[in-house]
Amino acid sequence: MLFLPGVIALIIAAAPVIPAFTNNAVATDAQPGRAGGARAKSNQLNLTDAQKAQMKQIRESSRQQMDAIFTPEQKEQLRTARQQRQKPNLNLSEAQKAQLKAIRENTKSQMDAILTAEQKQKLQEMRSSRQGNKPGQPQ
């Protein structure tokens, strides 16, 4: 089960829907070698303890939902790729892609609902900044 945070991070990296929390989202709290995990984001947003607990519950729920979508072979590929710090090639079916997208969108809306207006604004600024810092992006 420890490989799922990396899986979600990879999925989200491929289709950035919830970059502030799941990327690194479904991520465990700050993964080594990754700039900012869930813990770093929550600190930047000044989340309350209640908000942190809700975010954790949402992330765990989305991990479980995503885990149910992957085949045993895909789960093994994810585990192996994560151990080697490589991006897995999961060969997701169109149905799997659609299910994962729906889970990401639902997770994002649940997380956004927890945030205050000020936190949402800060999150948008963080997302914009992150988009501008991607390799290959004109600055």
ZAVEXMI-190185 format. One record per atom (N, C-alpha, C, O): residue number from 1; residue in three letters; atom name; x, y, z. Coordinates in steps of 0.05 Angstrom, whole numbers. Layout:
N
ATOM  pos  code  site      xx      yy      zz
ATOM  NUM   ala    CA       X       Y       Z
...
//
This chain:
139
ATOM  pos  code  site      xx      yy      zz
ATOM    1   met     N      16     -24       0
ATOM    1   met    CA       0       0       0
ATOM    1   met     C      17      25       0
ATOM    1   met     O       7      47      -6
ATOM    2   leu     N      42      23       7
ATOM    2   leu    CA      59      47       8
ATOM    2   leu     C      65      58     -19
ATOM    2   leu     O      73      81     -21
ATOM    3   phe     N      62      43     -41
ATOM    3   phe    CA      68      53     -67
ATOM    3   phe     C      46      71     -78
ATOM    3   phe     O      51      86     -97
ATOM    4   leu     N      22      70     -67
ATOM    4   leu    CA       0      86     -78
ATOM    4   leu     C       5     116     -78
ATOM    4   leu     O      -3     129     -97
ATOM    5   pro     N      17     127     -58
ATOM    5   pro    CA      23     156     -59
ATOM    5   pro     C      39     163     -84
ATOM    5   pro     O      33     184     -97
ATOM    6   gly     N      58     147     -91
ATOM    6   gly    CA      73     152    -115
ATOM    6   gly     C      57     149    -140
ATOM    6   gly     O      61     164    -159
ATOM    7   val     N      39     130    -140
ATOM    7   val    CA      22     125    -163
ATOM    7   val     C       4     149    -168
ATOM    7   val     O       2     159    -190
ATOM    8   ile     N      -7     159    -147
ATOM    8   ile    CA     -25     181    -150
ATOM    8   ile     C      -9     206    -159
ATOM    8   ile     O     -19     222    -175
ATOM    9   ala     N      14     209    -148
ATOM    9   ala    CA      31     231    -156
ATOM    9   ala     C      37     230    -186
ATOM    9   ala     O      36     250    -200
ATOM   10   leu     N      42     206    -196
ATOM   10   leu    CA      48     203    -224
ATOM   10   leu     C      23     208    -241
ATOM   10   leu     O      25     220    -262
ATOM   11   ile     N       0     198    -232
ATOM   11   ile    CA     -24     202    -247
ATOM   11   ile     C     -31     232    -248
ATOM   11   ile     O     -39     242    -269
ATOM   12   ile     N     -28     245    -226
ATOM   12   ile    CA     -34     273    -225
ATOM   12   ile     C     -14     289    -241
ATOM   12   ile     O     -21     309    -254
ATOM   13   ala     N      11     281    -242
ATOM   13   ala    CA      31     295    -258
ATOM   13   ala     C      23     293    -287
ATOM   13   ala     O      28     311    -303
ATOM   14   ala     N      11     271    -295
ATOM   14   ala    CA       3     267    -323
ATOM   14   ala     C     -21     284    -330
ATOM   14   ala     O     -24     292    -353
ATOM   15   ala     N     -38     288    -311
ATOM   15   ala    CA     -62     304    -315
ATOM   15   ala     C     -67     322    -291
ATOM   15   ala     O     -83     314    -273
ATOM   16   pro     N     -53     344    -289
ATOM   16   pro    CA     -54     360    -265
ATOM   16   pro     C     -81     372    -259
ATOM   16   pro     O     -89     393    -269
ATOM   17   val     N     -95     358    -242
ATOM   17   val    CA    -121     368    -233
ATOM   17   val     C    -121     377    -205
ATOM   17   val     O    -134     396    -197
ATOM   18   ile     N    -105     363    -188
ATOM   18   ile    CA    -104     370    -160
ATOM   18   ile     C     -75     374    -152
ATOM   18   ile     O     -66     361    -133
ATOM   19   pro     N     -61     391    -165
ATOM   19   pro    CA     -32     393    -160
ATOM   19   pro     C     -25     401    -132
ATOM   19   pro     O      -3     393    -123
ATOM   20   ala     N     -41     415    -118
ATOM   20   ala    CA     -32     425     -92
ATOM   20   ala     C     -32     403     -70
ATOM   20   ala     O     -15     405     -52
ATOM   21   phe     N     -49     384     -72
ATOM   21   phe    CA     -49     364     -51
ATOM   21   phe     C     -43     336     -60
ATOM   21   phe     O     -29     321     -46
ATOM   22   thr     N     -52     329     -83
ATOM   22   thr    CA     -49     301     -91
ATOM   22   thr     C     -24     296    -104
ATOM   22   thr     O     -14     274    -101
ATOM   23   asn     N     -13     312    -116
ATOM   23   asn    CA      12     307    -129
ATOM   23   asn     C      30     295    -110
ATOM   23   asn     O      41     274    -109
ATOM   24   asn     N      29     306    -103
ATOM   24   asn    CA      51     302     -89
ATOM   24   asn     C      36     288     -68
ATOM   24   asn     O      44     282     -46
ATOM   25   ala     N       3     280     -85
ATOM   25   ala    CA     -24     273     -79
ATOM   25   ala     C     -30     253     -81
ATOM   25   ala     O     -45     242     -98
ATOM   26   val     N     -29     251     -78
ATOM   26   val    CA     -37     228     -64
ATOM   26   val     C     -12     220     -51
ATOM   26   val     O      -7     197     -44
ATOM   27   ala     N       2     238     -49
ATOM   27   ala    CA      29     234     -39
ATOM   27   ala     C      29     230      -9
ATOM   27   ala     O      10     237       5
ATOM   28   thr     N      50     219      -1
ATOM   28   thr    CA      54     219      28
ATOM   28   thr     C      63     247      35
ATOM   28   thr     O      67     263      17
ATOM   29   asp     N      66     252      59
ATOM   29   asp    CA      74     279      67
ATOM   29   asp     C     101     284      55
ATOM   29   asp     O     110     262      50
ATOM   30   ala     N     114     298      49
ATOM   30   ala    CA     137     306      34
ATOM   30   ala     C     155     282      27
ATOM   30   ala     O     169     271      43
ATOM   31   gln     N     154     275       2
ATOM   31   gln    CA     170     253      -8
ATOM   31   gln     C     198     262     -13
ATOM   31   gln     O     202     285     -22
ATOM   32   pro     N     218     246      -7
ATOM   32   pro    CA     245     254     -13
ATOM   32   pro     C     249     259     -43
ATOM   32   pro     O     239     244     -59
ATOM   33   gly     N     263     280     -49
ATOM   33   gly    CA     268     287     -77
ATOM   33   gly     C     246     301     -91
ATOM   33   gly     O     248     308    -114
ATOM   34   arg     N     224     306     -77
ATOM   34   arg    CA     202     320     -90
ATOM   34   arg     C     198     347     -75
ATOM   34   arg     O     199     348     -51
ATOM   35   ala     N     194     367     -91
ATOM   35   ala    CA     189     393     -79
ATOM   35   ala     C     161     394     -68
ATOM   35   ala     O     142     394     -83
ATOM   36   gly     N     159     395     -42
ATOM   36   gly    CA     133     399     -29
ATOM   36   gly     C     114     375     -31
ATOM   36   gly     O     107     367     -53
ATOM   37   gly     N     108     364     -10
ATOM   37   gly    CA      87     343      -8
ATOM   37   gly     C      63     355       5
ATOM   37   gly     O      60     379       7
ATOM   38   ala     N      45     338      14
ATOM   38   ala    CA      21     347      26
ATOM   38   ala     C      27     363      51
ATOM   38   ala     O      14     384      56
ATOM   39   arg     N      47     355      67
ATOM   39   arg    CA      53     370      91
ATOM   39   arg     C      63     398      85
ATOM   39   arg     O      55     417      98
ATOM   40   ala     N      80     401      65
ATOM   40   ala    CA      91     427      58
ATOM   40   ala     C      68     445      48
ATOM   40   ala     O      67     469      55
ATOM   41   lys     N      50     434      32
ATOM   41   lys    CA      28     449      22
ATOM   41   lys     C      10     458      45
ATOM   41   lys     O       0     481      45
ATOM   42   ser     N       4     440      63
ATOM   42   ser    CA     -13     448      85
ATOM   42   ser     C      -1     469     103
ATOM   42   ser     O     -15     486     113
ATOM   43   asn     N      25     468     105
ATOM   43   asn    CA      39     489     121
ATOM   43   asn     C      37     516     106
ATOM   43   asn     O      32     537     119
ATOM   44   gln     N      40     516      80
ATOM   44   gln    CA      39     541      65
ATOM   44   gln     C      11     553      65
ATOM   44   gln     O       7     577      64
ATOM   45   leu     N      -9     535      67
ATOM   45   leu    CA     -37     545      67
ATOM   45   leu     C     -47     550      95
ATOM   45   leu     O     -70     559      99
ATOM   46   asn     N     -31     544     115
ATOM   46   asn    CA     -39     547     143
ATOM   46   asn     C     -65     533     149
ATOM   46   asn     O     -84     544     160
ATOM   47   leu     N     -66     507     142
ATOM   47   leu    CA     -90     491     147
ATOM   47   leu     C     -93     487     177
ATOM   47   leu     O     -73     483     191
ATOM   48   thr     N    -117     486     186
ATOM   48   thr    CA    -123     479     214
ATOM   48   thr     C    -119     449     218
ATOM   48   thr     O    -117     434     198
ATOM   49   asp     N    -117     441     242
ATOM   49   asp    CA    -115     412     247
ATOM   49   asp     C    -139     397     236
ATOM   49   asp     O    -136     375     226
ATOM   50   ala     N    -162     409     238
ATOM   50   ala    CA    -187     396     228
ATOM   50   ala     C    -185     394     197
ATOM   50   ala     O    -192     373     186
ATOM   51   gln     N    -175     415     184
ATOM   51   gln    CA    -172     414     155
ATOM   51   gln     C    -152     393     147
ATOM   51   gln     O    -156     378     128
ATOM   52   lys     N    -129     391     162
ATOM   52   lys    CA    -109     371     156
ATOM   52   lys     C    -120     343     158
ATOM   52   lys     O    -115     326     141
ATOM   53   ala     N    -136     339     179
ATOM   53   ala    CA    -148     312     183
ATOM   53   ala     C    -168     306     160
ATOM   53   ala     O    -168     283     150
ATOM   54   gln     N    -183     326     151
ATOM   54   gln    CA    -202     321     129
ATOM   54   gln     C    -187     316     103
ATOM   54   gln     O    -194     298      88
ATOM   55   met     N    -165     331      99
ATOM   55   met    CA    -149     326      74
ATOM   55   met     C    -137     298      74
ATOM   55   met     O    -138     285      54
ATOM   56   lys     N    -127     290      97
ATOM   56   lys    CA    -116     263      99
ATOM   56   lys     C    -137     242      93
ATOM   56   lys     O    -131     223      79
ATOM   57   gln     N    -160     245     104
ATOM   57   gln    CA    -182     226      99
ATOM   57   gln     C    -189     226      69
ATOM   57   gln     O    -194     204      58
ATOM   58   ile     N    -191     249      57
ATOM   58   ile    CA    -197     250      28
ATOM   58   ile     C    -175     236      12
ATOM   58   ile     O    -181     220      -6
ATOM   59   arg     N    -150     242      18
ATOM   59   arg    CA    -128     229       4
ATOM   59   arg     C    -129     198       7
ATOM   59   arg     O    -125     184     -13
ATOM   60   glu     N    -133     189      31
ATOM   60   glu    CA    -135     160      36
ATOM   60   glu     C    -158     147      20
ATOM   60   glu     O    -155     126       9
ATOM   61   ser     N    -180     161      20
ATOM   61   ser    CA    -203     151       5
ATOM   61   ser     C    -197     149     -25
ATOM   61   ser     O    -204     129     -38
ATOM   62   ser     N    -185     170     -35
ATOM   62   ser    CA    -179     170     -64
ATOM   62   ser     C    -158     149     -70
ATOM   62   ser     O    -159     136     -92
ATOM   63   arg     N    -138     145     -53
ATOM   63   arg    CA    -119     123     -57
ATOM   63   arg     C    -132      96     -59
ATOM   63   arg     O    -126      80     -77
ATOM   64   gln     N    -151      91     -41
ATOM   64   gln    CA    -165      66     -41
ATOM   64   gln     C    -182      63     -66
ATOM   64   gln     O    -182      41     -78
ATOM   65   gln     N    -195      84     -75
ATOM   65   gln    CA    -211      83     -99
ATOM   65   gln     C    -193      77    -124
ATOM   65   gln     O    -199      61    -141
ATOM   66   met     N    -170      91    -125
ATOM   66   met    CA    -152      87    -147
ATOM   66   met     C    -139      59    -146
ATOM   66   met     O    -136      47    -167
ATOM   67   asp     N    -133      50    -123
ATOM   67   asp    CA    -121      23    -120
ATOM   67   asp     C    -140       2    -132
ATOM   67   asp     O    -131     -18    -144
ATOM   68   ala     N    -166       6    -128
ATOM   68   ala    CA    -186     -13    -137
ATOM   68   ala     C    -187     -14    -168
ATOM   68   ala     O    -197     -34    -179
ATOM   69   ile     N    -177       6    -181
ATOM   69   ile    CA    -179       8    -210
ATOM   69   ile     C    -156      -7    -223
ATOM   69   ile     O    -159     -18    -245
ATOM   70   phe     N    -133      -9    -210
ATOM   70   phe    CA    -109     -21    -222
ATOM   70   phe     C    -110     -51    -221
ATOM   70   phe     O    -120     -63    -202
ATOM   71   thr     N    -100     -64    -242
ATOM   71   thr    CA     -97     -93    -242
ATOM   71   thr     C     -74    -101    -225
ATOM   71   thr     O     -57     -84    -218
ATOM   72   pro     N     -72    -126    -217
ATOM   72   pro    CA     -49    -135    -201
ATOM   72   pro     C     -22    -129    -216
ATOM   72   pro     O      -2    -122    -203
ATOM   73   glu     N     -22    -132    -242
ATOM   73   glu    CA       3    -127    -257
ATOM   73   glu     C      10     -97    -256
ATOM   73   glu     O      33     -90    -253
ATOM   74   gln     N     -10     -80    -259
ATOM   74   gln    CA      -5     -51    -257
ATOM   74   gln     C       5     -44    -230
ATOM   74   gln     O      23     -27    -227
ATOM   75   lys     N      -6     -56    -209
ATOM   75   lys    CA       3     -50    -182
ATOM   75   lys     C      32     -58    -178
ATOM   75   lys     O      47     -44    -165
ATOM   76   glu     N      39     -81    -190
ATOM   76   glu    CA      67     -90    -188
ATOM   76   glu     C      85     -71    -203
ATOM   76   glu     O     107     -64    -194
ATOM   77   gln     N      77     -62    -227
ATOM   77   gln    CA      92     -42    -242
ATOM   77   gln     C      96     -17    -226
ATOM   77   gln     O     118      -5    -227
ATOM   78   leu     N      75      -8    -213
ATOM   78   leu    CA      77      16    -197
ATOM   78   leu     C      97      13    -174
ATOM   78   leu     O     113      31    -169
ATOM   79   arg     N      95     -10    -161
ATOM   79   arg    CA     113     -15    -138
ATOM   79   arg     C     142     -15    -148
ATOM   79   arg     O     159      -3    -135
ATOM   80   thr     N     147     -29    -169
ATOM   80   thr    CA     174     -32    -180
ATOM   80   thr     C     185      -4    -189
ATOM   80   thr     O     207       3    -182
ATOM   81   ala     N     168      10    -204
ATOM   81   ala    CA     177      37    -213
ATOM   81   ala     C     182      55    -190
ATOM   81   ala     O     202      71    -191
ATOM   82   arg     N     166      54    -170
ATOM   82   arg    CA     170      72    -147
ATOM   82   arg     C     196      66    -133
ATOM   82   arg     O     211      84    -125
ATOM   83   gln     N     202      40    -129
ATOM   83   gln    CA     227      32    -117
ATOM   83   gln     C     251      42    -132
ATOM   83   gln     O     271      49    -121
ATOM   84   gln     N     248      42    -159
ATOM   84   gln    CA     270      50    -176
ATOM   84   gln     C     269      80    -182
ATOM   84   gln     O     285      90    -198
ATOM   85   arg     N     249      94    -171
ATOM   85   arg    CA     245     122    -175
ATOM   85   arg     C     242     128    -205
ATOM   85   arg     O     254     147    -216
ATOM   86   gln     N     226     112    -218
ATOM   86   gln    CA     221     116    -247
ATOM   86   gln     C     191     118    -251
ATOM   86   gln     O     175     111    -234
ATOM   87   lys     N     185     129    -274
ATOM   87   lys    CA     156     131    -282
ATOM   87   lys     C     147     105    -293
ATOM   87   lys     O     159      94    -312
ATOM   88   pro     N     125      94    -283
ATOM   88   pro    CA     115      68    -293
ATOM   88   pro     C     100      72    -320
ATOM   88   pro     O      89      93    -325
ATOM   89   asn     N     100      51    -336
ATOM   89   asn    CA      84      50    -360
ATOM   89   asn     C      62      31    -354
ATOM   89   asn     O      65       6    -357
ATOM   90   leu     N      38      41    -347
ATOM   90   leu    CA      17      24    -338
ATOM   90   leu     C      -2      15    -360
ATOM   90   leu     O     -18      -4    -356
ATOM   91   asn     N       0      27    -384
ATOM   91   asn    CA     -18      20    -406
ATOM   91   asn     C     -47      19    -396
ATOM   91   asn     O     -61      -1    -399
ATOM   92   leu     N     -56      41    -385
ATOM   92   leu    CA     -83      43    -375
ATOM   92   leu     C    -103      42    -397
ATOM   92   leu     O     -99      53    -419
ATOM   93   ser     N    -125      28    -392
ATOM   93   ser    CA    -147      27    -412
ATOM   93   ser     C    -162      54    -411
ATOM   93   ser     O    -158      70    -392
ATOM   94   glu     N    -178      59    -431
ATOM   94   glu    CA    -193      84    -432
ATOM   94   glu     C    -212      85    -408
ATOM   94   glu     O    -217     106    -397
ATOM   95   ala     N    -223      62    -401
ATOM   95   ala    CA    -242      61    -378
ATOM   95   ala     C    -227      68    -352
ATOM   95   ala     O    -237      83    -335
ATOM   96   gln     N    -202      58    -349
ATOM   96   gln    CA    -186      64    -325
ATOM   96   gln     C    -180      94    -324
ATOM   96   gln     O    -182     107    -304
ATOM   97   lys     N    -172     105    -347
ATOM   97   lys    CA    -166     133    -349
ATOM   97   lys     C    -190     150    -341
ATOM   97   lys     O    -187     170    -326
ATOM   98   ala     N    -213     143    -350
ATOM   98   ala    CA    -238     158    -344
ATOM   98   ala     C    -244     156    -314
ATOM   98   ala     O    -252     175    -302
ATOM   99   gln     N    -241     132    -303
ATOM   99   gln    CA    -246     128    -274
ATOM   99   gln     C    -226     144    -257
ATOM   99   gln     O    -234     157    -238
ATOM  100   leu     N    -201     144    -265
ATOM  100   leu    CA    -181     159    -250
ATOM  100   leu     C    -186     189    -252
ATOM  100   leu     O    -183     204    -232
ATOM  101   lys     N    -194     198    -275
ATOM  101   lys    CA    -201     226    -279
ATOM  101   lys     C    -224     234    -261
ATOM  101   lys     O    -224     255    -248
ATOM  102   ala     N    -244     218    -260
ATOM  102   ala    CA    -268     223    -243
ATOM  102   ala     C    -260     224    -213
ATOM  102   ala     O    -270     241    -199
ATOM  103   ile     N    -243     206    -205
ATOM  103   ile    CA    -234     206    -177
ATOM  103   ile     C    -218     232    -171
ATOM  103   ile     O    -222     244    -151
ATOM  104   arg     N    -200     240    -189
ATOM  104   arg    CA    -184     264    -185
ATOM  104   arg     C    -202     289    -183
ATOM  104   arg     O    -198     306    -166
ATOM  105   glu     N    -222     290    -201
ATOM  105   glu    CA    -240     313    -201
ATOM  105   glu     C    -256     314    -175
ATOM  105   glu     O    -260     335    -163
ATOM  106   asn     N    -266     291    -166
ATOM  106   asn    CA    -281     289    -142
ATOM  106   asn     C    -263     297    -118
ATOM  106   asn     O    -272     311    -100
ATOM  107   thr     N    -239     287    -118
ATOM  107   thr    CA    -220     293     -96
ATOM  107   thr     C    -215     323     -95
ATOM  107   thr     O    -214     335     -74
ATOM  108   lys     N    -210     335    -118
ATOM  108   lys    CA    -204     363    -119
ATOM  108   lys     C    -228     379    -108
ATOM  108   lys     O    -224     398     -93
ATOM  109   ser     N    -252     372    -116
ATOM  109   ser    CA    -275     387    -107
ATOM  109   ser     C    -279     384     -77
ATOM  109   ser     O    -287     402     -63
ATOM  110   gln     N    -274     360     -67
ATOM  110   gln    CA    -276     355     -38
ATOM  110   gln     C    -256     372     -23
ATOM  110   gln     O    -262     384      -2
ATOM  111   met     N    -231     373     -33
ATOM  111   met    CA    -210     388     -20
ATOM  111   met     C    -216     418     -21
ATOM  111   met     O    -212     433      -2
ATOM  112   asp     N    -224     427     -45
ATOM  112   asp    CA    -231     455     -48
ATOM  112   asp     C    -253     464     -29
ATOM  112   asp     O    -252     486     -18
ATOM  113   ala     N    -272     446     -24
ATOM  113   ala    CA    -294     453      -6
ATOM  113   ala     C    -285     457      23
ATOM  113   ala     O    -299     471      38
ATOM  114   ile     N    -263     446      30
ATOM  114   ile    CA    -252     449      58
ATOM  114   ile     C    -238     476      62
ATOM  114   ile     O    -237     485      84
ATOM  115   leu     N    -228     487      40
ATOM  115   leu    CA    -211     511      42
ATOM  115   leu     C    -228     537      46
ATOM  115   leu     O    -250     539      36
ATOM  116   thr     N    -216     556      60
ATOM  116   thr    CA    -228     582      62
ATOM  116   thr     C    -222     598      36
ATOM  116   thr     O    -206     588      20
ATOM  117   ala     N    -235     620      33
ATOM  117   ala    CA    -230     637       9
ATOM  117   ala     C    -201     645       7
ATOM  117   ala     O    -189     645     -15
ATOM  118   glu     N    -189     652      29
ATOM  118   glu    CA    -160     660      30
ATOM  118   glu     C    -142     637      22
ATOM  118   glu     O    -123     640       7
ATOM  119   gln     N    -149     613      32
ATOM  119   gln    CA    -132     590      26
ATOM  119   gln     C    -135     583      -3
ATOM  119   gln     O    -116     574     -16
ATOM  120   lys     N    -159     585     -14
ATOM  120   lys    CA    -163     580     -43
ATOM  120   lys     C    -147     599     -60
ATOM  120   lys     O    -135     591     -80
ATOM  121   gln     N    -146     624     -52
ATOM  121   gln    CA    -130     644     -67
ATOM  121   gln     C    -101     637     -65
ATOM  121   gln     O     -87     638     -86
ATOM  122   lys     N     -91     630     -42
ATOM  122   lys    CA     -63     622     -39
ATOM  122   lys     C     -56     598     -55
ATOM  122   lys     O     -35     596     -68
ATOM  123   leu     N     -75     578     -55
ATOM  123   leu    CA     -71     554     -71
ATOM  123   leu     C     -69     561    -100
ATOM  123   leu     O     -52     549    -114
ATOM  124   gln     N     -86     578    -110
ATOM  124   gln    CA     -85     586    -138
ATOM  124   gln     C     -58     599    -145
ATOM  124   gln     O     -47     594    -166
ATOM  125   glu     N     -48     616    -127
ATOM  125   glu    CA     -22     628    -131
ATOM  125   glu     C       0     607    -132
ATOM  125   glu     O      18     609    -148
ATOM  126   met     N      -2     587    -114
ATOM  126   met    CA      18     566    -114
ATOM  126   met     C      17     550    -140
ATOM  126   met     O      38     543    -151
ATOM  127   arg     N      -7     544    -149
ATOM  127   arg    CA     -10     530    -174
ATOM  127   arg     C       2     546    -198
ATOM  127   arg     O      16     535    -215
ATOM  128   ser     N      -4     571    -198
ATOM  128   ser    CA       6     588    -220
ATOM  128   ser     C      36     589    -220
ATOM  128   ser     O      49     587    -241
ATOM  129   ser     N      47     592    -196
ATOM  129   ser    CA      76     593    -193
ATOM  129   ser     C      88     567    -202
ATOM  129   ser     O     109     566    -216
ATOM  130   arg     N      76     545    -195
ATOM  130   arg    CA      86     519    -202
ATOM  130   arg     C      85     515    -232
ATOM  130   arg     O     103     503    -244
ATOM  131   gln     N      64     524    -245
ATOM  131   gln    CA      61     521    -274
ATOM  131   gln     C      83     536    -288
ATOM  131   gln     O      94     527    -308
ATOM  132   gly     N      90     559    -278
ATOM  132   gly    CA     111     576    -290
ATOM  132   gly     C     139     564    -286
ATOM  132   gly     O     158     572    -300
ATOM  133   asn     N     143     546    -267
ATOM  133   asn    CA     169     535    -261
ATOM  133   asn     C     173     508    -274
ATOM  133   asn     O     194     495    -269
ATOM  134   lys     N     155     499    -290
ATOM  134   lys    CA     158     473    -303
ATOM  134   lys     C     180     474    -324
ATOM  134   lys     O     181     494    -339
ATOM  135   pro     N     196     453    -326
ATOM  135   pro    CA     217     453    -347
ATOM  135   pro     C     203     455    -375
ATOM  135   pro     O     183     443    -379
ATOM  136   gly     N     216     469    -393
ATOM  136   gly    CA     206     472    -419
ATOM  136   gly     C     185     494    -423
ATOM  136   gly     O     176     499    -445
ATOM  137   gln     N     177     506    -401
ATOM  137   gln    CA     158     528    -402
ATOM  137   gln     C     172     554    -406
ATOM  137   gln     O     192     560    -393
ATOM  138   pro     N     163     571    -424
ATOM  138   pro    CA     175     598    -427
ATOM  138   pro     C     170     614    -402
ATOM  138   pro     O     148     613    -391
ATOM  139   gln     N     190     629    -395
ATOM  139   gln    CA     187     645    -370
ATOM  139   gln     C     190     675    -376
ATOM  139   gln     O     188     691    -358
//
